[in-house]
Amino acid sequence: MTAAKTREALMSGRAWEEFCDALKRAGQQILRSEAPDDELTRAEGYRYLTRLLRIGLEMHLEYADPEFPGFFASSHETAKIGADNPDNLYLMARLDGRHDYRIHGLRGSVAYLSFGTQKGGYESDGRMVQTGFLDARDLKLDGDGRFELVLSQRPQPGNWLRMEPDTNAVLVRQTFLDRRTERPAQLAIERLGGAAHPAPLSAERLSAALARTAGFVEGTARVFADWAQSYLAHLNALPPADQALCQRAGGDPNIFYYHSAWRLAPHEALVVHLARIPDCRFWNFQVNNWWMESLDYRHHRIHLNQHSARRDPDGGVTMVLAHQDPGHPNWLTTAGHGCGTMCLRWVGAAAPVHPSTRVVPLADLKREFAA
């Protein structure tokens, strides 16, 4: 579209109307035939779209200028994507791989920290392919824990994170064992050699931002609705996920993922057992709704990690998902859901240990625990 036509579409209101029509199409992902049709799942589905809209506007409008990048939370307590980790703080900044950038930081004490540059996006081909990765254990820090990290196509001395010409974002993962006691990293980002001030908003920039945002909402909803549908093939089991698929969707290369779906009647419980905990930097298990949003961890216990889970006498871990508390220390609540998805992840495990699962009557489980 020419600049004149773009301006006319903005001035006439047609650009806004097209944006609203695209958002309306995204609603079809909530009505897919395989998706549960109970009131809670349907309500959360439409709320999910509003959450994706908020993330999309941050990503493609408010923080979209790669000349003046800034970190924003790309997934958080009230806006969630793709089995978001409740133990994570996610930060993203938009980039242009043709430029160079610098991140200034204070390491903090968070258990795990990683930086990954990416290209693509859920609004385009449904992929976010990694173009560079740095594990914070390889960061060079000064005596106060401060560091500088250069992002560029060409290698740099000191801390360096690779980009490609098509790189358009950097994603930072900070993983906590205990949010109450750990300090997250403090980060800021800048383009090197850029202009002094951003240009005023134009018809072209706004129209492109609205189109990308609408595409992000529909594309993200479709990607993870497809994933949830695929999990019905192993309901209430928890096999290894397709690791290549997880990486194409922006996964961390240090993480080994398990994804599945669960469904429980009111009188049933799902027992997830880890026979042993391998040597690893982090692990957790979480419960999600059908839309692959972690359940509300602000108000419900829906996940466990190596800090919060109680070990079995033999060193393994047994976790129980149920509608009611069966009297087990590792009980996770369904928070009113009859079905959903779930995720287990090992971070930095040399040899992942696959979990076993079984569905049992809740009454039998209570007797088993009492014995």
SERO-4910 file (N, C-alpha, C, O; in steps of 0.05 Angstrom, whole numbers):
BEGIN
 pado doro    nc1    nc2    nc3   cac1   cac2   cac3    cc1    cc2    cc3    oc1    oc2    oc3
  Met    A     17    -24      0      0      0      0     18     25      0     37     26     15
  Thr    A     11     44    -17     27     69    -18     23     86      7      4     81     22
  Ala    A     41    105     11     39    122     34     13    138     34      0    142     55
  Ala    A      4    146     10    -21    162      8    -45    144     15    -63    153     29
  Lys    A    -45    119      6    -67    102     13    -67     94     43    -88     92     55
  Thr    A    -43     91     54    -41     85     82    -52    108     99    -67    104    118
  Arg    A    -45    133     91    -56    156    105    -86    158    102   -100    165    121
  Glu    A    -96    153     78   -125    154     74   -140    134     91   -161    139    101
  Ala    A   -128    109     93   -141     88    109   -142     96    138   -161     90    152
  Leu    A   -121    110    148   -121    119    175   -141    142    179   -157    141    198
  Met    A   -140    161    162   -157    185    165   -187    178    162   -204    191    175
  Ser    A   -193    158    146   -221    151    142   -232    132    163   -256    128    166
  Gly    A   -213    120    179   -221    101    199   -221     72    189   -226     54    205
  Arg    A   -215     68    164   -215     41    153   -193     24    166   -197      0    170
  Ala    A   -170     36    173   -149     20    185   -158      9    212   -152    -14    219
  Trp    A   -173     25    227   -183     16    253   -204     -6    249   -205    -26    264
  Glu    A   -221     -2    229   -242    -22    224   -230    -49    216   -239    -70    225
  Glu    A   -209    -48    199   -196    -73    191   -183    -86    215   -183   -111    217
  Phe    A   -172    -71    233   -160    -81    258   -181    -96    274   -177   -118    284
  Cys    A   -204    -83    278   -226    -95    294   -237   -121    280   -243   -140    294
  Asp    A   -238   -120    254   -248   -144    239   -228   -167    243   -237   -190    246
  Ala    A   -202   -161    243   -183   -183    247   -184   -194    275   -182   -218    279
  Leu    A   -189   -177    295   -193   -187    322   -218   -205    324   -218   -225    338
  Lys    A   -238   -198    310   -263   -214    310   -257   -242    299   -267   -261    309
  Arg    A   -240   -244    278   -233   -270    267   -219   -287    287   -222   -312    288
  Ala    A   -203   -274    304   -187   -290    324   -206   -305    343   -198   -326    353
  Gly    A   -230   -295    347   -249   -308    364   -256   -336    355   -266   -352    371
  Gln    A   -252   -343    330   -259   -369    320   -241   -391    333   -249   -414    334
  Gln    A   -217   -383    342   -200   -403    355   -212   -412    382   -206   -435    391
  Ile    A   -228   -396    394   -241   -403    420   -264   -423    415   -273   -437    433
  Leu    A   -275   -423    391   -298   -439    384   -290   -465    369   -308   -478    358
  Arg    A   -265   -472    369   -257   -496    355   -271   -521    367   -277   -521    391
  Ser    A   -277   -540    350   -293   -563    358   -281   -579    380   -296   -590    397
  Glu    A   -255   -581    382   -243   -598    402   -240   -584    429   -234   -597    449
  Ala    A   -243   -558    429   -240   -543    454   -263   -548    473   -286   -550    464
  Pro    A   -258   -551    498   -280   -555    518   -300   -532    516   -292   -509    511
  Asp    A   -326   -538    519   -346   -518    516   -360   -511    543   -382   -500    543
  Asp    A   -347   -516    565   -358   -508    591   -355   -478    594   -338   -465    580
  Glu    A   -370   -467    612   -371   -438    615   -344   -426    623   -336   -405    613
  Leu    A   -330   -440    642   -304   -429    651   -284   -428    628   -270   -408    625
  Thr    A   -281   -450    613   -262   -451    592   -268   -430    570   -250   -417    560
  Arg    A   -294   -427    564   -302   -408    543   -296   -379    553   -285   -363    538
  Ala    A   -302   -374    578   -297   -347    589   -267   -341    589   -259   -319    582
  Glu    A   -251   -361    598   -222   -357    599   -211   -354    571   -191   -340    567
  Gly    A   -224   -367    551   -214   -365    524   -217   -337    513   -198   -326    501
  Tyr    A   -240   -324    518   -243   -297    508   -226   -277    524   -216   -258    513
  Arg    A   -223   -283    550   -204   -266    566   -176   -269    555   -161   -250    554
  Tyr    A   -168   -294    548   -142   -299    536   -137   -281    512   -115   -271    508
  Leu    A   -157   -278    495   -153   -260    471   -148   -232    480   -131   -218    468
  Thr    A   -162   -222    501   -156   -195    510   -128   -193    521   -115   -172    519
  Arg    A   -119   -214    534    -91   -214    544    -71   -214    522    -51   -199    523
  Leu    A    -76   -230    501    -58   -229    478    -58   -202    465    -37   -193    455
  Leu    A    -81   -189    465    -83   -162    453    -65   -143    469    -51   -126    457
  Arg    A    -65   -144    495    -48   -127    512    -19   -132    506     -3   -113    502
  Ile    A    -11   -158    505     17   -164    499     24   -154    471     45   -142    466
  Gly    A      6   -159    452     11   -151    424     15   -121    421     32   -112    405
  Leu    A     -1   -105    435      2    -76    433     28    -67    445     41    -48    435
  Glu    A     37    -79    467     63    -73    478     85    -80    458    103    -64    454
  Met    A     82   -104    447    103   -114    429    105    -99    403    127    -94    393
  His    A     82    -93    391     82    -82    364     75    -52    361     76    -41    340
  Leu    A     69    -40    384     63    -11    383     80      4    404     97     20    396
  Glu    A     74     -1    429     87     15    450    117     12    452    132     31    456
  Tyr    A    127    -13    448    155    -19    450    167    -29    423    186    -45    423
  Ala    A    154    -21    402    161    -33    376    184    -21    362    195    -33    343
  Asp    A    193      3    370    213     18    355    241      7    361    251     11    383
  Pro    A    254     -7    342    281    -18    348    302      3    350    325     -3    358
  Glu    A    296     28    342    315     50    346    317     58    375    338     67    384
  Phe    A    295     54    390    294     61    418    281     38    434    259     41    444
  Pro    A    296     16    437    284     -8    449    281     -4    479    294     12    492
  Gly    A    263    -20    490    259    -21    519    248    -48    527    235    -61    510
  Phe    A    253    -57    551    244    -83    560    215    -80    570    207    -62    584
  Phe    A    198    -99    562    171   -102    572    166   -131    579    180   -149    569
  Ala    A    147   -136    596    140   -163    605    123   -177    583    100   -169    578
  Ser    A    135   -196    570    121   -210    548    102   -232    557     87   -243    541
  Ser    A    103   -238    583     84   -257    595     86   -253    625    108   -250    636
  His    A     64   -252    638     64   -245    667     38   -255    680     24   -271    668
  Glu    A     33   -246    704     11   -257    720    -16   -255    706    -33   -273    710
  Thr    A    -21   -235    690    -47   -231    678    -46   -230    648    -65   -220    635
  Ala    A    -25   -240    636    -23   -242    607     -3   -264    601     21   -262    607
  Lys    A    -13   -286    590      3   -311    589      3   -324    562    -17   -323    547
  Ile    A     25   -337    555     28   -349    529     42   -376    532     63   -378    545
  Gly    A     31   -397    520     45   -422    515     57   -436    539     82   -441    539
  Ala    A     41   -441    559     51   -455    584     73   -437    597     94   -447    604
  Asp    A     66   -412    600     84   -393    614     92   -405    641     76   -416    655
  Asn    A    118   -402    647    128   -413    672    121   -395    696    130   -372    696
  Pro    A    106   -404    716    100   -387    739    125   -379    755    123   -359    770
  Asp    A    147   -393    751    172   -386    765    189   -366    750    211   -360    758
  Asn    A    179   -358    727    195   -340    709    187   -311    710    164   -305    715
  Leu    A    206   -294    705    202   -266    697    212   -264    669    235   -267    663
  Tyr    A    193   -259    650    200   -257    622    202   -227    614    185   -211    621
  Leu    A    224   -220    600    227   -193    590    235   -195    560    250   -213    552
  Met    A    224   -177    544    230   -177    515    235   -148    507    224   -129    518
  Ala    A    252   -145    487    257   -120    474    257   -125    443    267   -145    434
  Arg    A    247   -106    428    246   -108    399    272    -97    387    282    -76    396
  Leu    A    283   -111    367    309   -105    355    307   -104    325    287   -112    313
  Asp    A    328    -94    313    332    -95    284    360   -106    281    380    -93    288
  Gly    A    363   -130    270    388   -144    268    409   -130    252    433   -137    253
  Arg    A    402   -109    238    422    -93    223    437    -74    241    458    -63    233
  His    A    427    -69    265    440    -51    284    454    -66    307    450    -90    309
  Asp    A    469    -51    323    482    -62    346    468    -51    371    458    -28    371
  Tyr    A    468    -67    393    455    -59    418    472    -66    441    491    -82    439
  Arg    A    466    -53    464    480    -60    489    460    -62    511    442    -45    514
  Ile    A    463    -83    527    447    -86    552    465    -81    575    487    -92    578
  His    A    457    -63    593    470    -58    618    455    -73    639    430    -74    639
  Gly    A    469    -86    658    454   -102    678    468   -105    704    493   -101    706
  Leu    A    452   -111    724    461   -120    750    451   -148    754    426   -152    754
  Arg    A    468   -168    757    461   -196    756    439   -204    776    422   -220    769
  Gly    A    439   -194    800    420   -203    820    426   -231    829    447   -241    824
  Ser    A    406   -243    842    411   -270    854    391   -291    843    391   -313    853
  Val    A    376   -284    822    356   -303    812    371   -329    803    393   -328    793
  Ala    A    358   -352    807    372   -378    803    381   -382    774    403   -393    770
  Tyr    A    366   -374    755    373   -379    727    366   -355    710    345   -342    713
  Leu    A    385   -348    692    382   -324    675    393   -331    648    415   -341    646
  Ser    A    377   -325    627    387   -330    600    377   -308    581    357   -295    586
  Phe    A    392   -304    559    386   -284    539    385   -299    512    403   -314    505
  Gly    A    364   -294    496    363   -306    470    352   -286    449    331   -275    453
  Thr    A    367   -282    427    356   -266    405    339   -284    387    344   -308    385
  Gln    A    319   -272    374    300   -288    359    293   -273    333    296   -249    330
  Lys    A    282   -289    314    270   -278    290    244   -292    285    238   -313    296
  Gly    A    227   -279    269    200   -290    264    180   -280    285    185   -260    298
  Gly    A    159   -295    287    138   -286    306    112   -301    301    107   -311    279
  Tyr    A     96   -304    322     70   -318    319     51   -304    300     33   -316    290
  Glu    A     56   -278    295     38   -263    277     45   -269    248     30   -262    230
  Ser    A     68   -281    243     77   -287    215     74   -316    209     54   -325    199
  Asp    A     95   -332    215     95   -360    208     91   -378    232     93   -402    230
  Gly    A     85   -366    255     80   -383    279    105   -393    291    104   -411    308
  Arg    A    128   -382    283    154   -392    294    170   -368    305    168   -346    295
  Met    A    184   -373    326    204   -353    337    230   -368    339    236   -381    359
  Val    A    246   -366    318    271   -382    316    294   -367    330    297   -343    325
  Gln    A    309   -381    346    331   -369    360    354   -363    341    361   -379    324
  Thr    A    366   -339    344    389   -331    328    414   -327    345    436   -323    334
  Gly    A    412   -329    371    435   -327    389    425   -333    417    402   -329    424
  Phe    A    444   -343    434    437   -351    461    461   -347    479    483   -353    472
  Leu    A    455   -337    503    476   -334    524    465   -342    551    445   -331    560
  Asp    A    477   -361    563    471   -370    590    486   -351    609    510   -346    606
  Ala    A    472   -340    629    484   -320    647    507   -332    663    523   -316    674
  Arg    A    510   -358    665    533   -368    680    559   -363    664    581   -366    675
  Asp    A    556   -356    638    579   -349    622    584   -319    621    603   -310    607
  Leu    A    568   -303    635    572   -274    635    597   -267    651    603   -279    672
  Lys    A    611   -247    641    633   -235    656    622   -212    672    611   -193    661
  Leu    A    625   -213    699    614   -193    717    637   -178    731    659   -188    733
  Asp    A    631   -153    739    650   -139    756    646   -147    785    629   -165    791
  Gly    A    660   -135    803    659   -143    831    632   -138    844    626   -150    865
  Asp    A    616   -120    832    589   -114    843    567   -130    829    543   -126    835
  Gly    A    575   -148    810    555   -163    795    543   -148    771    523   -156    760
  Arg    A    556   -127    763    547   -112    740    560   -122    714    581   -134    715
  Phe    A    546   -118    692    557   -127    666    546   -110    643    526    -96    646
  Glu    A    560   -112    621    550   -102    595    551   -124    575    569   -141    575
  Leu    A    530   -125    558    527   -146    538    521   -133    512    502   -119    509
  Val    A    538   -138    492    534   -127    465    520   -147    448    526   -171    448
  Leu    A    500   -138    433    484   -154    414    491   -144    386    487   -121    380
  Ser    A    501   -162    369    509   -154    342    512   -178    325    512   -201    334
  Gln    A    515   -174    299    521   -196    280    550   -205    282    556   -228    280
  Arg    A    568   -186    287    596   -192    288    605   -197    317    596   -183    335
  Pro    A    622   -217    321    632   -223    349    645   -198    361    658   -183    347
  Gln    A    642   -196    387    653   -173    402    669   -184    426    663   -206    436
  Pro    A    689   -169    435    703   -178    459    685   -176    484    666   -160    484
  Gly    A    690   -192    503    674   -191    528    648   -206    523    647   -225    508
  Asn    A    627   -196    536    600   -209    534    588   -202    508    584   -179    501
  Trp    A    581   -223    492    570   -218    466    547   -238    461    548   -261    468
  Leu    A    525   -227    448    502   -243    441    498   -240    411    495   -218    400
  Arg    A    497   -262    397    495   -263    368    468   -254    357    448   -260    369
  Met    A    468   -239    335    444   -233    320    448   -240    291    471   -244    282
  Glu    A    426   -241    276    426   -245    247    412   -220    235    399   -205    249
  Pro    A    415   -217    209    401   -194    196    371   -193    202    360   -171    204
  Asp    A    358   -216    205    329   -217    209    322   -218    239    298   -220    245
  Thr    A    341   -216    257    334   -216    285    316   -193    292    321   -170    283
  Asn    A    295   -198    307    276   -176    313    269   -174    343    253   -157    350
  Ala    A    282   -190    360    275   -189    388    297   -202    405    312   -219    395
  Val    A    298   -195    430    314   -210    450    295   -217    473    279   -200    482
  Leu    A    296   -242    481    279   -252    503    297   -259    527    317   -274    524
  Val    A    291   -248    550    306   -254    575    288   -271    593    265   -263    599
  Arg    A    299   -294    602    285   -311    621    299   -309    648    324   -313    649
  Gln    A    284   -303    669    295   -304    696    278   -324    712    253   -320    714
  Thr    A    290   -344    722    276   -366    736    282   -366    765    306   -368    773
  Phe    A    261   -365    782    264   -364    811    259   -391    823    241   -406    815
  Leu    A    275   -398    843    267   -420    861    247   -410    882    229   -424    889
  Asp    A    252   -385    892    235   -373    912    234   -343    907    254   -329    914
  Arg    A    212   -333    897    211   -304    890    214   -286    915    222   -263    913
  Arg    A    207   -297    938    208   -281    963    237   -274    971    241   -254    985
  Thr    A    256   -290    963    283   -286    973    303   -279    952    325   -270    958
  Glu    A    297   -283    926    316   -278    905    311   -250    892    289   -241    890
  Arg    A    333   -238    883    332   -212    870    335   -215    840    355   -226    831
  Pro    A    315   -205    824    318   -207    795    340   -189    785    348   -170    798
  Ala    A    350   -195    761    369   -177    748    356   -151    741    332   -150    735
  Gln    A    371   -130    742    363   -103    733    375    -98    706    399    -98    703
  Leu    A    358    -93    686    367    -92    659    357    -67    644    335    -57    649
  Ala    A    374    -56    627    366    -34    609    380    -40    582    402    -52    581
  Ile    A    368    -31    560    378    -36    533    378    -10    517    361      7    521
  Glu    A    398     -8    499    400     15    482    411      7    455    427    -12    453
  Arg    A    404     22    434    416     18    408    442     34    408    443     57    418
  Leu    A    463     23    396    488     37    394    489     54    368    484     43    346
  Gly    A    495     79    370    497     96    347    471    105    334    470    111    311
  Gly    A    450    105    350    424    113    340    418    142    342    435    158    350
  Ala    A    394    150    335    385    178    336    381    186    365    379    170    383
  Ala    A    378    212    369    375    223    396    346    221    406    342    217    429
  His    A    327    223    387    299    223    395    282    206    375    289    206    351
  Pro    A    261    193    384    244    178    365    228    197    347    222    219    355
  Ala    A    222    187    324    205    203    305    176    202    314    168    183    327
  Pro    A    160    223    308    132    223    315    117    200    302    126    189    281
  Leu    A     96    191    314     80    169    304     68    177    277     57    199    274
  Ser    A     69    159    258     59    164    231     36    144    224     32    125    238
  Ala    A     22    151    203      1    133    193     12    105    186      0     85    192
  Glu    A     36    105    174     48     80    166     55     63    190     50     39    190
  Arg    A     68     75    210     76     60    234     51     50    249     51     27    258
  Leu    A     31     67    253      8     58    268     -7     36    253    -15     16    265
  Ser    A    -11     39    227    -25     19    211    -11     -8    212    -23    -29    215
  Ala    A     16     -7    209     31    -32    211     29    -44    239     27    -69    241
  Ala    A     30    -28    260     28    -38    287      1    -51    292      0    -73    304
  Leu    A    -20    -39    282    -47    -51    286    -49    -78    271    -60    -97    282
  Ala    A    -39    -79    247    -40   -103    232    -24   -125    245    -33   -148    246
  Arg    A      0   -119    254     17   -139    267      4   -148    294      6   -172    301
  Thr    A     -7   -130    308    -20   -137    334    -43   -156    329    -45   -177    343
  Ala    A    -60   -150    310    -83   -168    305    -72   -195    295    -83   -216    303
  Gly    A    -52   -195    279    -40   -220    270    -28   -236    293    -29   -261    293
  Phe    A    -16   -222    312     -5   -235    335    -26   -248    352    -23   -271    361
  Val    A    -49   -235    356    -70   -247    372    -81   -272    359    -83   -293    372
  Glu    A    -87   -271    333    -98   -294    320    -77   -316    317    -83   -339    321
  Gly    A    -53   -308    309    -32   -328    305    -24   -343    330    -21   -367    330
  Thr    A    -21   -328    353    -14   -341    378    -36   -359    387    -31   -382    396
  Ala    A    -61   -350    386    -84   -366    394    -84   -392    377    -90   -413    388
  Arg    A    -79   -390    351    -80   -414    334    -57   -433    341    -61   -457    342
  Val    A    -33   -423    344    -10   -440    349    -15   -458    374    -11   -482    372
  Phe    A    -23   -446    396    -26   -461    420    -52   -476    422    -55   -495    438
  Ala    A    -72   -468    407    -96   -485    404    -89   -510    389    -99   -532    396
  Asp    A    -72   -508    369    -63   -532    355    -47   -550    374    -51   -575    373
  Trp    A    -30   -538    390    -15   -555    409    -34   -569    428    -31   -593    433
  Ala    A    -53   -555    440    -71   -567    459    -87   -590    446    -91   -611    459
  Gln    A    -95   -586    422   -110   -607    407    -92   -632    405   -102   -654    408
  Ser    A    -67   -628    399    -49   -651    395    -45   -667    421    -39   -691    420
  Tyr    A    -49   -655    444    -44   -668    469    -67   -688    476    -63   -705    494
  Leu    A    -89   -686    462   -111   -705    468   -103   -733    461   -116   -752    470
  Ala    A    -82   -736    445    -73   -763    437    -60   -778    461    -58   -802    460
  His    A    -53   -763    482    -41   -776    506    -52   -763    531    -37   -755    549
  Leu    A    -78   -762    532    -92   -749    555    -84   -763    581    -83   -787    583
  Asn    A    -78   -746    601    -70   -754    628    -43   -769    630    -36   -780    650
  Ala    A    -29   -770    608     -1   -779    608     17   -755    604      7   -733    598
  Leu    A     43   -758    607     61   -735    605     87   -744    591    108   -746    603
  Pro    A     84   -749    565    108   -758    550    126   -734    542    117   -711    544
  Pro    A    150   -739    534    167   -717    524    154   -702    501    142   -715    484
  Ala    A    156   -676    501    146   -660    479    165   -663    455    187   -673    457
  Asp    A    156   -653    432    173   -651    409    192   -627    414    184   -604    412
  Gln    A    217   -634    421    235   -613    430    242   -593    407    246   -570    412
  Ala    A    243   -603    383    248   -585    360    226   -566    356    230   -542    350
  Leu    A    201   -575    360    178   -557    358    179   -536    380    173   -513    374
  Cys    A    186   -544    404    188   -525    426    209   -504    420    204   -480    426
  Gln    A    231   -512    408    252   -492    402    243   -473    379    250   -450    380
  Arg    A    228   -484    360    219   -467    338    199   -446    348    195   -425    336
  Ala    A    186   -452    371    167   -433    383    180   -414    403    165   -400    417
  Gly    A    206   -414    405    220   -396    423    230   -408    448    236   -393    467
  Gly    A    231   -435    451    240   -447    475    269   -442    481    285   -435    464
  Asp    A    276   -446    507    304   -443    516    319   -469    510    309   -491    518
  Pro    A    342   -468    497    356   -493    491    366   -509    515    374   -532    512
  Asn    A    367   -496    538    375   -511    562    352   -527    575    356   -541    594
  Ile    A    328   -524    563    304   -536    576    295   -561    560    294   -560    535
  Phe    A    289   -582    574    276   -606    563    247   -605    572    241   -604    596
  Tyr    A    228   -605    553    200   -600    559    182   -626    556    188   -644    541
  Tyr    A    162   -626    573    140   -646    571    114   -630    571    110   -612    587
  His    A     96   -637    552     70   -623    551     48   -644    547     53   -665    534
  Ser    A     25   -640    559      2   -657    554    -23   -644    563    -23   -621    572
  Ala    A    -45   -659    561    -72   -650    570    -81   -668    592    -73   -691    594
  Trp    A    -98   -657    610   -109   -672    631   -139   -668    632   -150   -647    624
  Arg    A   -153   -688    643   -182   -686    647   -189   -704    671   -182   -727    671
  Leu    A   -203   -692    691   -209   -707    715   -238   -703    723   -248   -680    723
  Ala    A   -251   -725    730   -278   -723    742   -275   -713    771   -253   -714    782
  Pro    A   -297   -703    783   -295   -693    811   -283   -713    831   -271   -705    850
  His    A   -287   -739    826   -278   -759    845   -250   -770    838   -241   -789    851
  Glu    A   -237   -759    818   -211   -770    809   -188   -752    816   -191   -728    821
  Ala    A   -164   -764    816   -139   -750    819   -118   -760    800   -118   -783    792
  Leu    A   -100   -742    791    -78   -750    774    -53   -749    790    -45   -729    802
  Val    A    -39   -772    791    -14   -774    806      9   -773    786     10   -789    768
  Val    A     27   -754    790     51   -751    773     75   -758    790     80   -746    811
  His    A     91   -778    781    113   -788    798    139   -785    783    142   -793    760
  Leu    A    159   -774    797    187   -773    787    203   -792    804    206   -787    828
  Ala    A    212   -814    793    226   -834    808    252   -823    821    259   -832    843
  Arg    A    264   -804    808    288   -791    820    290   -763    807    279   -758    786
  Ile    A    306   -746    820    311   -720    809    340   -720    799    358   -723    814
  Pro    A    343   -716    773    371   -717    762    385   -691    770    373   -671    779
  Asp    A    411   -692    766    427   -668    770    418   -647    749    420   -652    725
  Cys    A    408   -625    759    398   -604    741    398   -577    755    402   -576    779
  Arg    A    395   -556    740    395   -529    751    368   -521    761    365   -504    779
  Phe    A    347   -532    750    320   -525    758    301   -546    746    306   -557    725
  Trp    A    278   -550    760    256   -565    748    230   -554    760    230   -544    782
  Asn    A    209   -557    745    183   -552    757    161   -566    741    165   -575    718
  Phe    A    138   -568    754    114   -580    742     92   -560    746     89   -549    768
  Gln    A     75   -555    726     54   -535    728     28   -545    715     28   -562    697
  Val    A      6   -533    724    -20   -539    713    -31   -515    698    -29   -492    708
  Asn    A    -41   -519    674    -51   -498    657    -80   -503    649    -91   -524    653
  Asn    A    -93   -482    639   -120   -485    628   -117   -496    599    -95   -501    589
  Trp    A   -140   -499    586   -139   -509    558   -123   -491    540   -111   -501    521
  Trp    A   -123   -465    545   -110   -446    527    -80   -444    532    -66   -426    522
  Met    A    -69   -462    549    -41   -464    556    -32   -439    571     -9   -431    569
  Glu    A    -50   -428    587    -43   -407    607    -39   -421    634    -56   -437    642
  Ser    A    -18   -415    648    -15   -426    675    -40   -417    691    -49   -394    688
  Leu    A    -50   -434    708    -72   -426    725    -63   -404    744    -39   -399    746
  Asp    A    -82   -391    757    -76   -367    772    -59   -373    796    -69   -378    818
  Tyr    A    -33   -371    792    -14   -377    814    -13   -355    835      0   -358    856
  Arg    A    -26   -332    830    -28   -312    851    -45   -321    875    -40   -314    898
  His    A    -65   -338    869    -85   -345    889    -88   -375    893   -102   -384    911
  His    A    -75   -392    877    -77   -421    879    -50   -433    876    -32   -423    863
  Arg    A    -47   -457    889    -22   -472    886    -25   -490    862    -38   -510    863
  Ile    A    -12   -482    840    -15   -496    815     12   -505    803     12   -515    780
  His    A     34   -502    818     59   -511    808     78   -517    831     74   -507    853
  Leu    A     98   -533    825    119   -541    845    146   -540    831    148   -546    807
  Asn    A    167   -534    847    194   -536    837    212   -549    858    201   -558    879
  Gln    A    238   -550    854    255   -564    873    256   -551    900    264   -563    920
  His    A    248   -525    901    247   -512    927    221   -517    942    222   -521    967
  Ser    A    199   -519    928    173   -520    941    162   -549    943    145   -554    960
  Ala    A    172   -568    927    162   -595    928    175   -611    951    199   -608    957
  Arg    A    159   -627    965    170   -645    985    179   -671    972    164   -683    957
  Arg    A    203   -680    979    213   -705    968    200   -729    981    192   -728   1004
  Asp    A    199   -751    966    191   -777    977    215   -788    994    237   -779    990
  Pro    A    210   -807   1011    232   -819   1027    254   -830   1010    278   -829   1018
  Asp    A    248   -839    986    269   -851    968    283   -830    951    300   -837    934
  Gly    A    275   -804    954    288   -783    939    273   -774    914    280   -754    902
  Gly    A    253   -789    906    236   -781    884    216   -759    892    217   -749    915
  Val    A    198   -753    875    177   -733    881    150   -744    870    148   -752    847
  Thr    A    130   -743    887    102   -750    879     85   -725    881     84   -713    902
  Met    A     71   -719    860     53   -696    859     25   -705    852     22   -724    838
  Val    A      5   -691    863    -23   -699    859    -39   -675    850    -39   -654    862
  Leu    A    -52   -678    827    -71   -659    817    -99   -669    823   -106   -690    815
  Ala    A   -115   -653    837   -142   -661    844   -159   -637    850   -149   -615    857
  His    A   -185   -641    848   -204   -619    854   -205   -613    884   -210   -590    892
  Gln    A   -200   -633    900   -200   -630    929   -173   -639    941   -159   -655    929
  Asp    A   -166   -628    964   -141   -634    977   -143   -663    988   -159   -669   1005
  Pro    A   -125   -681    978   -126   -709    987   -109   -713   1012   -105   -735   1022
  Gly    A    -98   -691   1023    -81   -693   1046    -52   -699   1040    -37   -710   1056
  His    A    -44   -692   1015    -16   -697   1007     -1   -671   1006    -12   -650    997
  Pro    A     25   -670   1015     39   -644   1015     44   -632    988     49   -608    986
  Asn    A     43   -648    967     48   -638    940     22   -637    923     22   -642    899
  Trp    A      0   -630    937    -25   -627    923    -25   -601    907    -18   -580    916
  Leu    A    -35   -604    882    -39   -581    864    -69   -580    858    -81   -601    852
  Thr    A    -81   -557    859   -109   -554    855   -116   -550    825   -100   -538    810
  Thr    A   -139   -558    817   -149   -553    790   -162   -525    788   -168   -516    766
  Ala    A   -166   -512    811   -177   -485    812   -203   -483    797   -209   -463    783
  Gly    A   -220   -504    800   -246   -504    788   -248   -514    760   -270   -514    748
  His    A   -226   -522    748   -225   -532    720   -229   -562    720   -220   -576    737
  Gly    A   -244   -572    700   -247   -600    696   -227   -612    677   -223   -637    676
  Cys    A   -213   -595    662   -193   -604    643   -174   -581    637   -179   -558    645
  Gly    A   -152   -588    624   -133   -567    617   -108   -580    605   -109   -602    595
  Thr    A    -86   -566    607    -60   -576    597    -41   -575    621    -47   -564    642
  Met    A    -17   -586    617      3   -587    638     31   -588    625     34   -594    602
  Cys    A     51   -581    642     78   -579    632     98   -587    654     94   -579    677
  Leu    A    118   -602    646    141   -608    664    166   -599    648    168   -604    624
  Arg    A    185   -587    662    210   -579    649    234   -585    666    233   -580    691
  Trp    A    255   -595    653    281   -597    666    299   -576    654    300   -573    629
  Val    A    314   -561    670    333   -541    660    361   -551    666    369   -555    689
  Gly    A    377   -555    645    405   -563    648    408   -591    659    428   -597    672
  Ala    A    389   -609    653    392   -637    662    408   -653    641    401   -652    617
  Ala    A    429   -666    649    445   -682    631    428   -706    620    431   -714    597
  Ala    A    411   -717    638    395   -740    630    367   -737    642    363   -743    666
  Pro    A    348   -727    627    321   -722    638    309   -748    648    312   -769    636
  Val    A    294   -746    670    279   -769    681    250   -766    672    237   -745    679
  His    A    239   -785    658    212   -783    648    192   -789    671    196   -808    686
  Pro    A    171   -774    673    151   -778    695    132   -801    687    128   -807    664
  Ser    A    120   -813    708     98   -832    704     73   -819    715     74   -802    733
  Thr    A     50   -827    704     25   -816    713      4   -838    716      6   -859    703
  Arg    A    -15   -833    734    -38   -852    737    -61   -836    748    -58   -818    764
  Val    A    -85   -843    739   -110   -831    748   -123   -851    767   -126   -875    761
  Val    A   -129   -842    791   -140   -859    812   -164   -846    825   -166   -821    825
  Pro    A   -183   -861    837   -204   -849    852   -193   -834    876   -175   -844    889
  Leu    A   -203   -811    881   -193   -794    903   -195   -808    930   -177   -806    946
  Ala    A   -217   -823    934   -221   -837    960   -199   -858    963   -188   -861    986
  Asp    A   -192   -872    942   -170   -892    944   -144   -879    950   -127   -889    965
  Leu    A   -140   -856    938   -114   -842    943   -112   -832    972    -91   -834    983
  Lys    A   -133   -822    982   -133   -814   1011   -127   -837   1029   -112   -834   1048
  Arg    A   -138   -860   1023   -132   -884   1039   -102   -892   1036    -89   -900   1055
  Glu    A    -92   -890   1011    -65   -898   1005    -45   -879   1021    -26   -889   1032
  Phe    A    -51   -854   1022    -34   -835   1036    -35   -839   1066    -16   -834   1081
  Ala    A    -59   -847   1076    -63   -851   1104    -50   -876   1114    -45   -879   1138
  Ala    A    -45   -895   1096    -34   -921   1105     -6   -919   1115      6   -940   1122
***
